[in-house]
Amino acid sequence: MRNYEQDAKTLELPWPFTGREDELELVRASSAGGRNGIVVTAPAGHGKTRLITEAVRGTEHALVTGMPQAQGLPFAAFAHLLPDTVSLHRAVRILSGVRLLVVDDAHLLDEASAALVHQLAVHGRTRLVVAAVDGVPAPGAVSRLWTGELLPRLALEPLPCEDVAHLLAAARLEPLTVRRLHRMCRGDLRLLRDLVAALGTAGRLTPVPGTRERAWRGPLPVTAAVRERLAPVLEHSGPGERDTLERLAFAEPLPLSPAREDLDLEVLERLETDGLIHVDDQGGVTLADPLHGPALRATAGRLRARRLTSAPHDHGPALEAERQALARRIERLDVRPVPTPVGEWLVAEGAALPAGYAAARARFARLRGEVRDAAAWAREGLRGAPGDPGCLAELRLADGEAEEAVGDDPYARYAAVRRGEPERAAGRLPAGSVFERHAEALAREDGSGLDRAAEGLAERGFRLFAAEAYAQAVRVHRDPRAARVSRTRAVALARRCQGARTPALAGLVLGELTARQRQIVTLAAAGLSNREIAERLTLSVRTVGNHLYSAYSRLGTGDRGALPWLCESA
């Protein structure tokens, strides 16, 4: 196997490749068979190069990279593949012998190199995998690759929070810290790596009592990458603009009303036009980039910070409004996300949360299938009120050590359906609700009905309940193809539920592992260390670690402590 790489860049992050299974398969398929290739675009730092590196690993390919310092030199990106003096026509002929060409940072190609890539796409003899950054100028020959429909375009979305959690599993960060990092970085994995390293170096990751996890509370470390993201704010020096942005940083969300004399509407209009602030449907004003607020607070001097926070602020009413909004959603059997900026801001700052609010957040997260988040919110409430019964109950429920209390609560009655006992809930669930439809389909052993109920549950945010309904459908489907589809959907949803353990999911996930992964997971569940497993199976410790990491990704958990339960339920 020959690889043509010379003096070319690859982005090898210190973390293993995580998530993006569908995108990976799409890139692989585009560079195989009779396909012409693909263009992958995303903002800087979102993992384009890593995705492509993973997709072409082990294949014969040439790699060229655009470089800003060489944009004035003809065919600079191809210098290691072409003679010193060459025409475009001859360059096309030479490179037609390359089966697969990877073009990284195509937006930085010199004009001659861009034209060469375009001509290779036109001729179609060389398959192309091209990476380019969104939102920056690119040579016309590059942008016409997808606007002219020569190659399909894959626009990468930010890595979902659950994949970021897997990426950070080795750092043992508690879920609220992971969500805070995910929210600030907005898919920028380079910034994520930068912040995690800075937090570790500065000793800002503190142990969470009763767990093996670490939490980040308090100010943002102002790294070079943070200053780069803050540049659009710092460049705004118009009358009142910087002052308004800093006021928002210390008090967002600010209600917008004619009575507010400290906010200049003309300034707000300019900032909104420039994409620096967001005004919601209720008139609340926030900074558009979730990193800007923490960065502005961290860079403000002590006197300025004291002035901007000098007025006492009672968060009680705002927190109660958020708690009531969560309670209304739960009552309506709808747990789709609700904006809760005040509670999240207080947790990030390390402030104490009222136990009632924390318990409501824990329950909402648990019903969404975010069981580790639920436990973290319950612990936040217990910090200020160690014996609070609501938070203690939610912590037990999140850890799978209890069930919803019996009573008139529809969620308590619905628990019987989740256990596979629909007869116990007959006539006791809200009429016409998705809970009732789930119970009726299960009682009839109607696989298609269970699939429809699962779809309805997922639409309302009940990912764990939806995974359970699909898992129940697997067991009653008579058509093997339909059972496989239900199983695939159940596994996909279960992976997003942070290792939740329920009877309905028993045995569902381990069937997705390879034989070697099952063997290693079983030994790890028995308490053997990676080295002990390696010695028993005559493998290297690194190989065992790689198999375990792949198994964790498939199981939807990074918690070794969850393995015994998973193996017992297989």
C-alpha positions as CSV (number, residue, x, y, z in Angstrom):
1,M,0.0,0.0,0.0
2,R,1.4,3.3,-1.0
3,N,0.6,6.7,0.6
4,Y,1.5,9.9,-1.2
5,E,1.6,12.2,1.9
6,Q,4.5,14.5,2.1
7,D,4.8,17.5,4.3
8,A,1.1,17.6,4.7
9,K,-1.1,18.2,7.8
10,T,-3.3,15.7,9.6
11,L,-5.3,16.6,12.7
12,E,-4.7,13.8,15.2
13,L,-6.5,14.9,18.3
14,P,-5.4,13.3,21.6
15,W,-8.9,11.9,22.0
16,P,-10.2,8.9,20.1
17,F,-12.6,9.4,17.2
18,T,-16.1,9.7,18.6
19,G,-19.6,9.8,17.0
20,R,-20.4,10.8,13.5
21,E,-21.0,7.2,12.4
22,D,-23.4,8.3,9.6
23,E,-21.0,11.0,8.3
24,L,-18.1,8.6,8.4
25,E,-20.0,6.0,6.3
26,L,-21.1,8.7,3.9
27,V,-17.5,9.9,3.3
28,R,-16.3,6.3,2.9
29,A,-19.0,5.5,0.5
30,S,-18.3,8.7,-1.6
31,S,-14.7,7.7,-2.1
32,A,-15.4,4.1,-3.2
33,G,-16.8,2.5,-6.2
34,G,-18.0,4.7,-9.0
35,R,-18.4,7.8,-6.9
36,N,-16.6,11.1,-7.7
37,G,-16.1,12.1,-4.0
38,I,-17.5,14.6,-1.6
39,V,-16.9,18.1,0.0
40,V,-17.0,18.3,3.8
41,T,-17.6,21.8,5.2
42,A,-17.9,23.1,8.7
43,P,-16.6,26.0,10.8
44,A,-13.0,25.8,11.9
45,G,-12.3,23.2,14.6
46,H,-15.4,21.1,14.1
47,G,-13.5,18.0,13.1
48,K,-13.6,18.0,9.3
49,T,-10.0,16.8,9.0
50,R,-10.3,14.2,11.7
51,L,-13.5,12.8,10.1
52,I,-11.7,12.5,6.7
53,T,-8.5,11.1,8.2
54,E,-10.6,8.4,9.8
55,A,-12.6,7.7,6.6
56,V,-9.5,7.2,4.4
57,R,-7.4,5.4,7.0
58,G,-5.8,2.3,5.5
59,T,-6.5,3.3,1.9
60,E,-4.1,4.4,-0.8
61,H,-4.4,8.2,-1.2
62,A,-2.6,11.4,-1.8
63,L,-3.0,14.4,0.6
64,V,-2.6,18.1,-0.2
65,T,-3.3,21.0,2.1
66,G,-4.0,24.7,1.5
67,M,-1.7,27.0,3.3
68,P,-2.2,30.8,3.7
69,Q,1.5,31.6,3.3
70,A,1.7,29.9,-0.1
71,Q,-1.5,31.3,-1.7
72,G,0.6,33.4,-4.2
73,L,2.6,30.4,-5.4
74,P,1.2,28.4,-8.3
75,F,0.4,24.7,-7.5
76,A,2.0,25.2,-4.0
77,A,-0.3,22.7,-2.4
78,F,0.8,20.1,-5.0
79,A,4.5,20.8,-4.8
80,H,5.3,17.2,-3.5
81,L,3.3,15.6,-6.3
82,L,4.2,17.7,-9.4
83,P,7.4,18.8,-11.2
84,D,8.7,22.3,-10.5
85,T,7.3,23.7,-13.8
86,V,4.0,22.3,-15.1
87,S,0.9,23.4,-16.9
88,L,-2.6,22.9,-15.7
89,H,-3.3,20.4,-18.5
90,R,-0.2,18.3,-17.7
91,A,-0.9,18.5,-13.9
92,V,-4.3,17.0,-14.6
93,R,-2.8,14.2,-16.6
94,I,-0.2,13.4,-13.9
95,L,-2.7,13.3,-11.1
96,S,-5.2,11.2,-13.1
97,G,-3.2,8.3,-11.9
98,V,-4.0,9.0,-8.3
99,R,-7.1,7.0,-7.3
100,L,-8.0,9.1,-4.2
101,L,-7.0,12.7,-3.5
102,V,-7.7,14.3,-0.1
103,V,-7.7,18.1,-0.2
104,D,-7.6,19.7,3.3
105,D,-8.2,23.4,3.9
106,A,-9.3,23.9,0.3
107,H,-10.4,27.4,1.1
108,L,-6.7,28.3,1.4
109,L,-5.6,26.9,-1.9
110,D,-3.7,29.1,-4.4
111,E,-5.7,29.8,-7.6
112,A,-3.7,27.3,-9.7
113,S,-4.2,24.5,-7.2
114,A,-7.9,25.3,-6.9
115,A,-8.3,25.2,-10.6
116,L,-6.5,21.8,-10.7
117,V,-8.8,20.4,-8.1
118,H,-11.8,21.6,-10.0
119,Q,-10.5,20.1,-13.3
120,L,-9.9,16.8,-11.5
121,A,-13.5,16.8,-10.4
122,V,-14.7,17.6,-14.0
123,H,-12.7,14.8,-15.5
124,G,-13.9,12.3,-12.8
125,R,-10.9,9.9,-13.0
126,T,-9.7,10.9,-9.5
127,R,-12.0,10.6,-6.5
128,L,-11.8,13.7,-4.3
129,V,-12.5,14.2,-0.6
130,V,-12.3,17.9,0.0
131,A,-12.5,19.8,3.3
132,A,-13.2,23.5,3.5
133,V,-14.1,26.0,6.3
134,D,-17.6,27.5,6.2
135,G,-18.1,31.3,6.3
136,V,-14.7,32.3,4.9
137,P,-13.8,33.4,1.3
138,A,-12.7,30.5,-0.9
139,P,-11.4,30.4,-4.5
140,G,-14.2,30.3,-7.0
141,A,-13.0,27.0,-8.4
142,V,-13.3,25.5,-4.9
143,S,-16.8,26.8,-4.1
144,R,-18.1,25.7,-7.6
145,L,-17.3,22.1,-6.6
146,W,-20.6,22.0,-4.7
147,T,-22.5,25.0,-6.0
148,G,-21.9,23.7,-9.5
149,E,-23.0,20.2,-8.3
150,L,-19.8,18.5,-9.3
151,L,-19.5,16.9,-5.9
152,P,-22.1,16.4,-3.1
153,R,-21.6,18.5,0.0
154,L,-21.7,17.3,3.6
155,A,-22.1,20.2,6.1
156,L,-21.1,19.0,9.5
157,E,-23.3,19.8,12.4
158,P,-21.7,20.4,15.8
159,L,-20.9,17.2,17.7
160,P,-24.0,16.4,20.0
161,C,-23.5,16.7,23.7
162,E,-23.7,12.9,24.3
163,D,-20.8,12.4,21.9
164,V,-18.8,15.2,23.6
165,A,-19.5,13.4,26.9
166,H,-17.9,10.2,25.4
167,L,-15.0,12.3,24.1
168,L,-14.4,13.6,27.6
169,A,-15.0,10.3,29.4
170,A,-11.3,9.9,30.3
171,A,-11.4,13.3,32.0
172,R,-14.2,12.1,34.4
173,L,-16.2,15.3,34.1
174,E,-19.6,15.5,35.7
175,P,-22.5,16.0,33.2
176,L,-23.2,19.7,34.1
177,T,-19.6,20.5,33.4
178,V,-19.8,18.7,30.1
179,R,-22.9,20.5,29.1
180,R,-21.4,23.9,30.0
181,L,-18.3,23.1,27.9
182,H,-20.5,21.9,25.0
183,R,-22.7,25.0,25.2
184,M,-19.7,27.4,25.2
185,C,-17.7,25.6,22.5
186,R,-20.6,25.2,20.0
187,G,-18.9,22.3,18.2
188,D,-15.4,23.8,18.2
189,L,-13.3,20.8,19.3
190,R,-10.1,22.7,19.3
191,L,-11.5,25.2,21.8
192,L,-12.9,22.3,23.8
193,R,-9.5,20.7,24.0
194,D,-7.9,24.1,24.9
195,L,-10.4,24.7,27.8
196,V,-10.2,21.2,29.3
197,A,-6.4,21.5,29.3
198,A,-6.5,25.0,30.9
199,L,-9.0,23.9,33.6
200,G,-6.8,20.9,34.5
201,T,-3.6,22.9,34.5
202,A,-5.2,25.7,36.7
203,G,-6.6,23.1,39.2
204,R,-10.2,24.3,38.6
205,L,-11.6,20.8,38.3
206,T,-12.8,19.8,41.8
207,P,-13.9,16.3,43.0
208,V,-17.7,15.7,43.3
209,P,-18.4,14.1,46.7
210,G,-19.7,10.5,46.4
211,T,-18.5,10.1,42.8
212,R,-15.3,9.6,40.8
213,E,-16.2,12.7,38.8
214,R,-14.8,16.3,38.7
215,A,-16.7,19.5,38.3
216,W,-15.9,23.0,37.0
217,R,-17.5,25.9,38.7
218,G,-16.5,29.5,38.6
219,P,-14.8,31.8,36.0
220,L,-13.7,30.9,32.5
221,P,-10.0,30.5,31.9
222,V,-9.1,33.2,29.3
223,T,-6.9,31.3,26.9
224,A,-5.7,32.4,23.5
225,A,-8.5,30.5,21.8
226,V,-11.1,32.2,24.1
227,R,-9.6,35.7,23.1
228,E,-9.9,34.7,19.5
229,R,-13.6,33.9,19.9
230,L,-14.1,37.1,21.9
231,A,-12.6,39.3,19.1
232,P,-15.9,40.3,17.5
233,V,-17.0,41.8,20.8
234,L,-13.8,43.6,21.5
235,E,-13.9,45.1,18.0
236,H,-17.2,46.8,18.7
237,S,-16.2,50.2,20.0
238,G,-19.2,52.3,18.9
239,P,-21.0,54.5,21.4
240,G,-22.5,52.4,24.2
241,E,-21.9,49.1,22.4
242,R,-19.1,47.7,24.7
243,D,-20.9,48.9,27.8
244,T,-24.2,47.2,26.7
245,L,-22.4,44.0,26.0
246,E,-20.8,43.9,29.4
247,R,-24.1,44.8,31.1
248,L,-25.6,41.7,29.4
249,A,-22.6,39.6,30.4
250,F,-23.3,40.3,34.1
251,A,-27.1,40.2,34.0
252,E,-28.4,38.2,31.0
253,P,-31.1,37.6,30.2
254,L,-32.3,41.2,30.5
255,P,-36.0,41.9,29.9
256,L,-36.5,44.5,27.2
257,S,-39.2,47.1,28.1
258,P,-39.8,50.8,27.5
259,A,-39.2,51.3,31.3
260,R,-35.5,50.3,31.0
261,E,-33.4,53.5,30.8
262,D,-30.1,51.6,31.1
263,L,-30.5,50.1,27.6
264,D,-30.2,52.1,24.4
265,L,-32.6,50.6,21.8
266,E,-30.5,52.0,18.9
267,V,-27.4,50.3,20.3
268,L,-29.3,47.0,20.8
269,E,-30.5,47.2,17.2
270,R,-27.0,47.6,15.9
271,L,-25.7,44.7,18.0
272,E,-28.6,42.5,16.9
273,T,-27.9,43.3,13.3
274,D,-24.3,42.3,13.8
275,G,-25.4,39.0,15.3
276,L,-23.9,39.7,18.8
277,I,-27.2,39.6,20.7
278,H,-30.4,37.6,20.6
279,V,-33.9,38.8,21.5
280,D,-36.3,36.0,22.3
281,D,-40.1,36.0,21.8
282,Q,-40.7,37.2,25.4
283,G,-38.4,40.2,24.9
284,G,-35.4,38.8,26.8
285,V,-32.0,40.0,25.6
286,T,-29.0,37.6,25.7
287,L,-25.6,37.5,24.1
288,A,-25.8,35.4,20.9
289,D,-22.5,33.5,21.6
290,P,-22.7,31.6,24.9
291,L,-18.9,32.0,25.3
292,H,-19.0,35.8,25.2
293,G,-20.7,36.3,28.6
294,P,-18.3,34.2,30.6
295,A,-15.3,35.6,28.7
296,L,-16.4,39.2,29.3
297,R,-16.9,38.5,33.0
298,A,-13.5,36.9,33.2
299,T,-11.7,39.8,31.4
300,A,-13.5,42.6,33.3
301,G,-11.3,44.3,35.9
302,R,-12.4,44.0,39.5
303,L,-13.7,47.5,39.9
304,R,-15.8,47.3,36.7
305,A,-17.1,43.9,37.7
306,R,-18.0,45.2,41.1
307,R,-19.9,48.2,39.5
308,L,-21.8,46.0,37.1
309,T,-22.8,43.5,39.8
310,S,-23.1,46.1,42.6
311,A,-26.9,46.1,42.7
312,P,-28.3,43.2,44.7
313,H,-30.1,40.8,42.4
314,D,-32.8,38.4,43.7
315,H,-32.8,35.3,41.5
316,G,-35.7,33.8,43.4
317,P,-38.5,35.0,41.1
318,A,-36.6,34.0,37.9
319,L,-35.8,30.6,39.3
320,E,-39.4,30.0,40.4
321,A,-40.6,31.0,36.9
322,E,-38.2,28.4,35.4
323,R,-39.4,25.8,37.9
324,Q,-43.0,26.4,37.0
325,A,-42.3,26.2,33.3
326,L,-40.6,22.8,33.9
327,A,-43.6,21.6,36.1
328,R,-46.1,22.6,33.4
329,R,-44.2,20.7,30.8
330,I,-44.1,17.6,33.0
331,E,-47.8,17.9,33.8
332,R,-48.6,18.1,30.0
333,L,-46.5,14.9,29.4
334,D,-44.0,16.9,27.3
335,V,-40.3,17.2,28.2
336,R,-38.9,18.9,25.2
337,P,-36.2,21.4,26.2
338,V,-37.2,24.5,28.0
339,P,-34.9,27.6,28.2
340,T,-33.5,27.8,31.8
341,P,-30.6,30.3,31.7
342,V,-30.8,31.5,35.3
343,G,-30.4,28.1,36.9
344,E,-27.6,27.1,34.5
345,W,-25.8,30.5,35.2
346,L,-26.0,30.0,38.9
347,V,-24.7,26.5,38.7
348,A,-21.8,27.6,36.5
349,E,-20.9,30.3,39.0
350,G,-21.0,27.8,41.9
351,A,-23.9,29.5,43.6
352,A,-26.3,27.4,45.8
353,L,-29.6,26.3,44.2
354,P,-32.9,26.1,46.1
355,A,-33.6,22.4,46.7
356,G,-37.1,22.6,45.1
357,Y,-35.7,24.0,41.9
358,A,-32.9,21.4,41.8
359,A,-35.4,18.6,42.3
360,A,-37.5,19.9,39.5
361,R,-34.5,20.1,37.2
362,A,-33.5,16.6,38.2
363,R,-36.9,15.2,37.5
364,F,-37.2,16.9,34.1
365,A,-33.7,15.6,33.1
366,R,-34.6,12.1,34.3
367,L,-37.8,11.9,32.3
368,R,-35.8,12.9,29.2
369,G,-33.5,10.0,29.8
370,E,-30.6,12.2,31.0
371,V,-30.1,10.2,34.1
372,R,-26.5,11.4,34.9
373,D,-27.7,15.0,34.5
374,A,-30.6,14.2,36.8
375,A,-28.2,12.9,39.5
376,A,-26.0,16.0,39.1
377,W,-28.9,18.4,39.6
378,A,-30.1,16.5,42.6
379,R,-26.6,16.7,44.1
380,E,-26.6,20.5,43.5
381,G,-29.8,20.8,45.6
382,L,-28.3,18.6,48.3
383,R,-25.3,20.9,48.6
384,G,-27.4,23.5,50.2
385,A,-30.0,21.2,51.8
386,P,-28.3,17.9,52.6
387,G,-31.5,16.2,53.8
388,D,-34.0,17.4,51.2
389,P,-36.4,14.5,50.5
390,G,-37.2,15.6,46.9
391,C,-33.5,15.7,45.9
392,L,-32.7,12.5,47.7
393,A,-35.6,10.8,46.0
394,E,-34.5,12.0,42.6
395,L,-31.0,10.9,43.2
396,R,-32.2,7.4,44.0
397,L,-34.5,7.3,40.9
398,A,-31.6,8.6,38.7
399,D,-29.3,5.8,40.0
400,G,-32.0,3.2,39.3
401,E,-32.4,2.4,43.0
402,A,-36.1,3.2,43.2
403,E,-39.3,3.7,41.1
404,E,-41.8,6.5,41.0
405,A,-43.9,6.6,44.1
406,V,-47.4,5.0,43.8
407,G,-50.2,7.6,43.6
408,D,-52.3,9.6,41.2
409,D,-49.2,10.8,39.3
410,P,-49.5,9.4,35.7
411,Y,-45.7,8.7,35.6
412,A,-46.1,6.4,38.5
413,R,-48.9,4.5,36.9
414,Y,-47.0,4.4,33.6
415,A,-44.1,2.7,35.3
416,A,-46.1,-0.6,35.0
417,V,-46.2,-0.2,31.3
418,R,-42.4,0.3,31.1
419,R,-42.0,-2.9,33.2
420,G,-44.1,-4.8,30.6
421,E,-47.3,-5.0,32.8
422,P,-49.9,-2.9,30.8
423,E,-52.8,-4.5,32.5
424,R,-51.9,-2.8,35.8
425,A,-52.3,0.6,34.1
426,A,-55.5,-0.2,32.2
427,G,-57.9,2.7,32.4
428,R,-55.6,4.7,34.7
429,L,-53.5,6.7,32.2
430,P,-54.5,10.1,30.7
431,A,-57.1,9.4,27.9
432,G,-55.7,9.7,24.4
433,S,-52.1,10.3,25.7
434,V,-49.1,8.7,24.2
435,F,-48.7,6.8,27.5
436,E,-52.2,5.2,27.0
437,R,-51.3,4.4,23.4
438,H,-48.2,2.7,24.5
439,A,-50.1,0.6,27.1
440,E,-52.8,-0.5,24.6
441,A,-50.2,-1.5,21.9
442,L,-48.3,-3.5,24.5
443,A,-51.4,-5.2,25.8
444,R,-52.3,-6.2,22.2
445,E,-48.7,-7.3,21.5
446,D,-48.9,-4.9,18.5
447,G,-45.3,-4.3,17.2
448,S,-46.3,-1.6,14.8
449,G,-48.4,0.1,17.5
450,L,-45.5,0.0,19.8
451,D,-43.3,1.6,17.1
452,R,-45.8,4.4,16.7
453,A,-46.0,4.9,20.4
454,A,-42.2,5.1,20.6
455,E,-42.1,7.7,17.9
456,G,-44.7,9.8,19.8
457,L,-42.7,9.5,23.0
458,A,-39.5,10.5,21.2
459,E,-41.3,13.6,19.7
460,R,-42.2,14.7,23.2
461,G,-38.7,14.3,24.6
462,F,-39.1,11.0,26.4
463,R,-36.1,9.3,24.8
464,L,-35.7,6.6,27.4
465,F,-39.4,5.7,27.3
466,A,-39.2,5.6,23.5
467,A,-36.2,3.3,23.6
468,E,-38.1,1.0,26.0
469,A,-41.2,1.0,23.7
470,Y,-39.0,0.1,20.7
471,A,-37.3,-2.7,22.7
472,Q,-40.7,-4.1,23.6
473,A,-41.6,-4.0,19.9
474,V,-38.6,-6.1,19.1
475,R,-40.0,-8.9,21.2
476,V,-43.4,-9.0,19.6
477,H,-42.7,-8.2,16.0
478,R,-43.4,-11.3,13.8
479,D,-41.5,-9.8,10.8
480,P,-37.7,-10.1,11.4
481,R,-37.0,-7.0,9.3
482,A,-39.4,-4.9,11.4
483,A,-37.8,-6.3,14.6
484,R,-34.3,-5.3,13.3
485,V,-35.5,-1.7,12.6
486,S,-37.1,-1.4,16.1
487,R,-33.9,-2.8,17.6
488,T,-31.7,-0.3,15.8
489,R,-33.9,2.6,16.9
490,A,-34.0,1.3,20.5
491,V,-30.2,1.0,20.6
492,A,-29.8,4.5,19.1
493,L,-32.0,6.1,21.7
494,A,-30.7,4.1,24.6
495,R,-27.1,5.3,23.8
496,R,-28.4,8.8,24.3
497,C,-29.7,8.0,27.8
498,Q,-26.4,8.1,29.7
499,G,-26.3,4.5,30.7
500,A,-29.8,4.3,32.1
501,R,-30.7,0.9,33.5
502,T,-34.2,-0.4,33.0
503,P,-35.8,-3.9,32.7
504,A,-37.2,-3.1,29.2
505,L,-33.7,-2.5,27.9
506,A,-32.3,-5.7,29.4
507,G,-30.1,-7.6,26.9
508,L,-30.7,-5.1,24.2
509,V,-27.4,-3.4,23.9
510,L,-24.8,-6.1,24.4
511,G,-26.0,-7.9,21.3
512,E,-24.5,-5.0,19.3
513,L,-21.0,-5.8,20.5
514,T,-18.5,-8.0,18.6
515,A,-17.6,-11.3,20.1
516,R,-14.2,-10.0,21.3
517,Q,-15.9,-6.9,22.8
518,R,-18.4,-9.0,24.7
519,Q,-15.6,-11.2,26.1
520,I,-13.6,-8.2,27.3
521,V,-16.7,-6.4,28.7
522,T,-17.7,-9.5,30.6
523,L,-14.2,-9.7,32.2
524,A,-14.2,-6.0,33.0
525,A,-17.6,-6.4,34.6
526,A,-16.2,-9.1,36.8
527,G,-13.7,-6.6,38.1
528,L,-10.6,-7.4,36.2
529,S,-8.2,-4.5,35.3
530,N,-7.2,-3.9,31.7
531,R,-3.8,-5.5,32.4
532,E,-5.4,-8.6,33.9
533,I,-7.7,-8.9,30.9
534,A,-4.7,-8.5,28.5
535,E,-2.8,-11.3,30.3
536,R,-5.7,-13.7,30.3
537,L,-6.5,-13.1,26.6
538,T,-2.9,-12.7,25.4
539,L,-3.5,-9.2,24.1
540,S,-1.8,-5.9,24.7
541,V,-3.1,-3.5,27.3
542,R,-3.7,-0.9,24.6
543,T,-5.7,-3.4,22.5
544,V,-7.9,-4.1,25.5
545,G,-8.4,-0.4,26.1
546,N,-9.3,0.2,22.5
547,H,-11.9,-2.6,22.6
548,L,-13.4,-1.3,25.9
549,Y,-13.6,2.2,24.4
550,S,-15.4,0.9,21.3
551,A,-17.7,-1.1,23.6
552,Y,-18.4,2.0,25.8
553,S,-19.4,3.9,22.7
554,R,-21.8,1.1,21.6
555,L,-23.2,0.7,25.1
556,G,-23.9,4.4,25.5
557,T,-21.9,4.7,28.7
558,G,-18.4,5.6,29.8
559,D,-19.0,4.2,33.2
560,R,-17.1,1.0,34.0
561,G,-19.4,0.6,37.0
562,A,-22.4,0.1,34.7
563,L,-20.9,-3.0,33.1
564,P,-22.0,-5.6,35.7
565,W,-25.6,-4.6,35.2
566,L,-25.3,-4.6,31.5
567,C,-23.8,-8.1,31.4
568,E,-26.3,-9.5,33.9
569,S,-29.2,-8.3,31.8
570,A,-27.8,-9.7,28.5
